[in-house]
């Protein structure tokens, strides 16, 4: 049995990461490059993508930037074609980008939801991922195998009071993942999804890391002693991109500190039990 664990776990693999100019995508691009991958830093933010690729190259990584608008099929096609032109093929597609700029500001409960917001989030987040997969599969077939990694969300696993369009789009990502895994598994092309929970990035740290902020409230419902960080998702993506996971496909994997595994009243129940034990001990 081959043991793949160690340095250069992605040696020689050509990887596209969308949404790689910042946040989780940028961290993942750095991790992949450190493990020997040739990384396409793809993002609608051209300057950010160029800066991130340059940062990777400055640490002896191999990275190039490509601009992509996931709402435009022609742009996605150009991303795939550009990758093949630059690096000669494609081994890993990490569909990480989503319309988070809309989800965070305009994605409300269904009754108040703007239909255009719904359509835009579906077009960018779900349709964009599908088109990227559709175009990537023929290139992976030429290599004899491939790994597709879709970034989903813990919000796709249960209902909530807002982020309706985003959550439904990510739920679509989950089922798309399973369909692609079924349709192309025998060709050696795997497809898995990662469902991050709350991941604190530099851009959100001021909000979520504050002692009295929403992060503290959400931490009560985690099984881990801390909130998530970009490396947590990047390391899972690294495993799924590598040959270590060659027997894993069609899986929806939560990276959320165990929060999706907990009954919703667990944190309150624990606090109630602590008070009961304290009061009983006082007598």
C-alpha positions as CSV (number, residue, x, y, z in Angstrom):
1,X,0.0,0.0,0.0
2,X,1.4,3.4,-1.0
3,X,1.7,5.9,1.8
4,X,1.2,9.4,0.2
5,X,1.3,11.3,3.5
6,X,4.2,13.8,3.7
7,X,5.5,16.8,1.8
8,X,4.7,17.4,-1.8
9,X,1.4,15.7,-1.5
10,X,0.2,17.4,-4.7
11,X,3.5,17.3,-6.6
12,X,2.9,18.0,-10.2
13,X,-0.8,18.4,-10.0
14,X,-2.5,21.3,-11.8
15,X,-5.2,22.9,-9.7
16,X,-7.8,25.6,-10.2
17,X,-9.1,27.3,-7.1
18,X,-11.9,29.8,-7.7
19,X,-12.4,32.7,-5.2
20,X,-8.7,32.3,-4.4
21,X,-7.8,36.0,-4.1
22,X,-8.8,36.2,-0.4
23,X,-10.2,34.4,2.6
24,X,-10.4,30.6,2.6
25,X,-9.5,30.4,-1.1
26,X,-6.3,32.3,-0.7
27,X,-5.2,30.1,2.2
28,X,-6.0,27.0,0.3
29,X,-4.0,28.2,-2.7
30,X,-1.0,28.8,-0.4
31,X,-1.4,25.3,1.2
32,X,-1.7,23.6,-2.2
33,X,1.3,25.4,-3.6
34,X,3.4,24.5,-0.6
35,X,2.5,20.9,-1.3
36,X,3.8,21.0,-4.8
37,X,0.7,21.9,-6.9
38,X,0.7,24.2,-9.9
39,X,-2.0,26.6,-8.8
40,X,-4.4,28.7,-10.9
41,X,-5.5,31.5,-8.6
42,X,-8.9,32.3,-10.1
43,X,-11.1,35.2,-9.0
44,X,-13.3,38.0,-10.3
45,X,-10.9,40.3,-8.5
46,X,-8.1,40.5,-11.0
47,X,-5.8,42.6,-8.9
48,X,-6.3,40.4,-5.9
49,X,-5.7,37.3,-7.9
50,X,-2.5,38.6,-9.3
51,X,-1.3,39.7,-5.8
52,X,-2.1,36.3,-4.3
53,X,-0.3,34.5,-7.1
54,X,2.7,36.8,-6.7
55,X,2.7,36.1,-3.0
56,X,2.8,32.3,-3.7
57,X,5.6,32.7,-6.2
58,X,7.6,34.8,-3.7
59,X,7.7,31.7,-1.4
60,X,8.9,29.5,-4.3
61,X,5.4,28.2,-5.2
62,X,4.1,27.8,-8.7
63,X,1.0,30.0,-9.3
64,X,-0.6,32.0,-12.0
65,X,-3.7,34.3,-11.8
66,X,-6.7,34.1,-14.1
67,X,-9.7,36.3,-14.0
68,X,-13.1,34.5,-13.9
69,X,-16.7,35.7,-13.6
70,X,-18.7,32.6,-12.6
71,X,-21.8,34.3,-13.8
72,X,-20.6,34.2,-17.4
73,X,-20.1,30.8,-19.1
74,X,-17.6,32.3,-21.6
75,X,-15.4,33.5,-18.7
76,X,-15.5,30.0,-17.1
77,X,-14.5,28.4,-20.4
78,X,-11.6,30.9,-20.7
79,X,-10.5,29.9,-17.2
80,X,-10.3,26.2,-18.1
81,X,-8.7,26.9,-21.5
82,X,-6.2,29.2,-19.9
83,X,-5.2,26.7,-17.3
84,X,-4.6,24.0,-20.0
85,X,-2.6,26.5,-22.0
86,X,-0.4,27.6,-19.1
87,X,0.1,24.2,-17.4
88,X,-0.8,21.6,-20.0
89,X,-3.8,20.0,-18.3
90,X,-6.0,19.9,-15.2
91,X,-6.0,17.5,-12.2
92,X,-8.0,19.3,-9.5
93,X,-10.9,21.8,-9.7
94,X,-11.8,23.4,-6.4
95,X,-15.1,25.3,-6.8
96,X,-14.7,27.6,-3.9
97,X,-16.2,30.9,-5.0
98,X,-19.8,32.0,-4.4
99,X,-21.9,35.1,-4.4
100,X,-21.2,35.9,-0.8
101,X,-21.3,39.6,-1.5
102,X,-25.1,39.2,-2.2
103,X,-25.7,36.6,0.5
104,X,-24.3,38.8,3.2
105,X,-26.3,41.9,2.4
106,X,-29.5,41.1,0.4
107,X,-30.3,37.4,1.1
108,X,-33.4,37.6,3.4
109,X,-36.3,35.4,4.4
110,X,-38.4,34.1,1.5
111,X,-41.3,36.6,1.9
112,X,-39.0,39.6,1.6
113,X,-36.5,38.1,-0.9
114,X,-35.8,40.0,-4.1
115,X,-36.1,37.5,-7.0
116,X,-33.1,39.0,-8.8
117,X,-31.0,38.3,-5.7
118,X,-32.2,34.7,-5.8
119,X,-31.4,34.4,-9.5
120,X,-28.0,36.0,-9.2
121,X,-26.9,33.8,-6.3
122,X,-28.1,30.7,-8.1
123,X,-26.4,31.8,-11.4
124,X,-23.0,32.5,-9.8
125,X,-22.9,29.9,-6.9
126,X,-24.7,26.9,-8.4
127,X,-24.8,27.3,-12.1
128,X,-21.2,28.6,-12.2
129,X,-19.9,25.5,-10.3
130,X,-21.8,23.2,-12.6
131,X,-20.4,24.8,-15.8
132,X,-16.9,24.7,-14.3
133,X,-17.3,21.0,-13.6
134,X,-18.8,20.3,-17.0
135,X,-15.8,21.9,-18.7
136,X,-13.2,20.4,-16.4
137,X,-14.3,16.8,-16.8
138,X,-13.0,16.3,-20.4
139,X,-9.6,17.7,-19.3
140,X,-9.4,15.3,-16.3
141,X,-10.5,12.4,-18.5
142,X,-7.3,13.1,-20.5
143,X,-5.3,12.6,-17.4
144,X,-7.0,9.4,-16.5
145,X,-8.3,10.7,-13.2
146,X,-9.2,13.9,-11.3
147,X,-10.6,15.4,-8.1
148,X,-13.4,18.0,-8.0
149,X,-13.9,19.7,-4.6
150,X,-16.9,21.9,-4.1
151,X,-17.2,24.3,-1.2
152,X,-20.7,24.0,0.2
153,X,-21.8,25.4,3.6
154,X,-23.1,24.2,6.9
155,X,-26.1,26.4,6.0
156,X,-27.1,23.8,3.4
157,X,-27.8,21.2,6.1
158,X,-30.7,22.9,8.0
159,X,-33.0,25.8,7.8
160,X,-32.5,29.3,9.2
161,X,-34.1,32.8,9.3
162,X,-32.0,34.3,6.5
163,X,-29.4,33.5,3.7
164,X,-32.2,31.6,2.0
165,X,-30.8,31.8,-1.6
166,X,-27.3,31.0,-0.5
167,X,-28.3,28.0,1.5
168,X,-30.5,26.6,-1.2
169,X,-27.7,27.1,-3.8
170,X,-25.3,25.2,-1.5
171,X,-27.8,22.4,-1.0
172,X,-27.8,22.2,-4.8
173,X,-24.0,21.9,-4.7
174,X,-24.4,19.0,-2.3
175,X,-26.6,17.0,-4.7
176,X,-24.6,18.1,-7.7
177,X,-21.5,16.6,-6.0
178,X,-23.2,13.3,-5.6
179,X,-24.5,13.2,-9.2
180,X,-21.0,14.0,-10.6
181,X,-19.5,11.3,-8.3
182,X,-21.9,8.7,-9.6
183,X,-21.6,9.7,-13.3
184,X,-17.8,9.8,-13.4
185,X,-16.4,7.6,-10.6
186,X,-15.5,4.8,-12.9
187,X,-13.4,7.1,-14.9
188,X,-11.3,7.9,-11.8
189,X,-12.9,11.3,-11.5
190,X,-13.9,12.0,-7.9
191,X,-16.2,14.7,-6.5
192,X,-16.7,15.7,-2.9
193,X,-18.0,18.7,-1.1
194,X,-16.8,20.5,2.1
195,X,-19.4,22.2,4.3
196,X,-17.6,24.8,6.4
197,X,-19.2,26.2,9.5
198,X,-18.3,29.6,10.9
199,X,-14.7,30.2,9.6
200,X,-13.1,33.3,11.1
201,X,-11.0,35.1,8.4
202,X,-9.0,38.3,8.7
203,X,-11.9,40.1,7.2
204,X,-14.4,38.9,9.7
205,X,-12.3,38.6,12.8
206,X,-13.3,42.0,14.2
207,X,-16.9,40.9,14.2
208,X,-16.8,37.2,15.2
209,X,-13.7,37.1,17.5
210,X,-15.0,39.8,19.9
211,X,-15.8,38.4,23.3
212,X,-19.4,39.6,23.2
213,X,-19.9,39.1,19.5
214,X,-21.9,36.5,17.5
215,X,-18.9,34.2,17.4
216,X,-19.1,33.7,21.2
217,X,-22.8,32.8,20.9
218,X,-22.0,30.3,18.0
219,X,-19.1,28.8,19.9
220,X,-21.6,27.6,22.6
221,X,-22.9,25.2,19.9
222,X,-19.6,23.9,18.8
223,X,-18.1,20.7,20.1
224,X,-14.6,22.1,19.8
225,X,-13.0,24.7,22.1
226,X,-12.5,27.2,19.2
227,X,-14.1,28.6,16.1
228,X,-12.9,27.6,12.6
229,X,-10.0,29.1,10.7
230,X,-9.2,29.0,7.0
231,X,-6.5,26.3,7.5
232,X,-9.2,23.9,8.7
233,X,-11.0,24.0,5.4
234,X,-7.7,24.2,3.4
235,X,-6.4,21.1,5.0
236,X,-9.5,19.1,4.2
237,X,-9.4,20.4,0.6
238,X,-5.7,19.3,0.5
239,X,-6.7,15.8,1.6
240,X,-9.4,15.6,-1.0
241,X,-7.1,16.9,-3.8
242,X,-4.4,14.4,-3.0
243,X,-4.1,10.7,-3.8
244,X,-4.6,9.9,-0.1
245,X,-8.3,10.2,-0.7
246,X,-8.5,8.2,-3.9
247,X,-11.2,5.9,-2.4
248,X,-13.4,8.8,-1.3
249,X,-16.0,10.3,-3.5
250,X,-19.6,11.5,-3.4
251,X,-19.2,12.7,0.2
252,X,-20.5,15.9,1.9
253,X,-18.0,16.6,4.7
254,X,-18.8,19.1,7.4
255,X,-15.9,21.1,8.7
256,X,-17.8,22.9,11.4
257,X,-16.5,22.0,14.9
258,X,-19.2,19.4,15.2
259,X,-21.9,22.0,15.3
260,X,-24.1,20.2,12.7
261,X,-23.9,17.0,14.8
262,X,-25.5,18.6,17.9
263,X,-29.1,18.7,18.9
264,X,-30.1,22.4,18.9
265,X,-30.9,22.6,22.6
266,X,-27.6,20.9,23.7
267,X,-25.8,24.1,24.9
268,X,-28.8,25.2,26.9
269,X,-29.2,21.8,28.4
270,X,-25.6,21.7,29.5
271,X,-25.9,25.0,31.2
272,X,-29.1,23.9,32.9
273,X,-27.5,20.7,34.2
274,X,-24.5,22.7,35.5
275,X,-26.9,25.0,37.5
276,X,-28.8,21.9,38.8
277,X,-25.6,20.2,40.0
278,X,-24.4,23.5,41.6
279,X,-27.7,24.0,43.4
280,X,-27.8,20.4,44.5
281,X,-24.3,20.6,45.9
282,X,-25.2,23.8,47.8
283,X,-27.7,21.7,49.8
